[in-house]
Amino acid sequence: MTADTEESHKEANLLCADAITNFKTVQSFGHEDKISAKYESILAPVWLKAKSTQIKTGFAIGLSNFFSYSVFAAMFYAGGKIIQNHYDEEAGEYTINPQDVITAIFVMFLGAN
């Protein structure tokens, strides 16, 4: 936490503690809305900064997942092409075992993790 964020949280905590401690006074004067508005105004800069940070983090994680799944898709595509290119039409069978190709792809998945 930065100093500004920490200071805002301390101020918001003090406001909440005062509002809870003096609940009857706050309620009798009808200041619930004012207390809520003040609490929101204290934490608004913190919320905006956190929102910006979370958007950047979410974009980075999404981009990372996109690249990971793109590599997985390319590996399956290449494996499918390898299997397809090793089919002997005259004999009606594969010259390479498709199970071995899929096993090799999954070994690469586990090795990459």
C-alpha positions in Angstrom: 0.0 0.0 0.0 1.2 3.5 -0.7 1.1 6.2 1.9 -1.9 7.9 0.3 -3.9 4.6 0.2 -3.0 3.8 3.8 -4.0 7.3 5.0 -7.3 7.0 3.2 -8.0 3.7 4.8 -7.2 5.0 8.2 -9.5 8.0 7.7 -12.3 5.8 6.5 -11.8 3.4 9.5 -12.0 6.4 11.9 -15.2 7.6 10.2 -16.8 4.2 10.5 -15.7 3.8 14.1 -17.2 7.2 14.9 -20.4 6.5 13.1 -20.8 3.2 14.9 -19.9 4.6 18.3 -22.3 7.5 17.9 -25.0 5.5 16.1 -27.9 7.0 18.0 -26.7 10.5 17.3 -26.2 9.9 13.6 -29.6 8.2 13.3 -31.4 10.9 15.3 -30.1 13.7 13.1 -30.6 11.6 9.9 -27.0 11.8 8.8 -26.7 8.3 7.4 -26.5 9.6 3.9 -23.9 12.2 4.8 -21.7 9.6 6.5 -22.0 7.2 3.5 -21.2 10.0 1.0 -18.2 11.1 3.1 -17.0 7.5 3.3 -17.3 7.1 -0.5 -15.5 10.4 -1.1 -12.6 9.3 1.1 -12.2 6.0 -0.7 -12.9 7.2 -4.3 -9.3 7.9 -5.2 -8.3 4.5 -3.8 -11.0 2.7 -5.8 -10.0 4.5 -9.0 -6.4 3.5 -8.6 -7.3 -0.1 -7.7 -9.6 -0.3 -10.7 -6.9 0.9 -13.0 -4.4 -1.6 -11.6 -6.9 -4.5 -11.8 -7.7 -3.7 -15.4 -4.0 -3.8 -16.4 -3.5 -7.1 -14.4 -6.6 -8.7 -16.0 -5.4 -7.7 -19.5 -1.9 -9.2 -18.8 -3.4 -12.4 -17.5 -5.8 -12.7 -20.5 -3.0 -12.1 -22.9 -0.8 -14.7 -21.2 -3.6 -17.3 -21.4 -4.3 -16.4 -25.0 -0.7 -17.1 -25.9 -0.6 -20.3 -23.9 -3.8 -21.7 -25.5 -2.6 -20.6 -29.0 0.6 -22.7 -28.5 -1.5 -25.6 -27.4 -3.8 -25.2 -30.4 -0.8 -25.0 -32.7 0.7 -28.2 -31.2 -2.5 -30.1 -31.7 -2.8 -28.8 -35.3 0.8 -29.8 -36.1 0.1 -33.2 -34.5 -3.0 -33.7 -36.6 -1.1 -32.7 -39.7 1.7 -35.2 -38.8 -0.8 -38.0 -38.4 -2.6 -37.0 -41.6 0.6 -37.0 -43.6 1.6 -40.4 -42.4 -1.5 -42.2 -43.6 -0.8 -44.9 -46.2 -3.8 -45.0 -48.5 -2.7 -48.2 -50.3 -2.3 -50.2 -47.1 -5.2 -48.3 -45.4 -3.2 -47.7 -42.2 -1.0 -45.2 -40.5 2.7 -45.5 -40.8 3.0 -43.6 -37.5 1.0 -44.5 -34.4 -1.5 -41.6 -33.7 -1.4 -42.5 -30.0 2.3 -41.8 -29.9 1.8 -38.3 -31.4 -0.9 -37.4 -28.9 1.3 -38.8 -26.1 4.2 -36.6 -27.3 2.0 -33.5 -27.3 0.8 -34.2 -23.7 4.4 -34.8 -22.6 5.3 -31.3 -24.0 2.3 -29.9 -22.1 3.5 -31.3 -18.8 7.1 -30.4 -19.6 6.1 -26.8 -20.2 4.4 -26.5 -16.9 
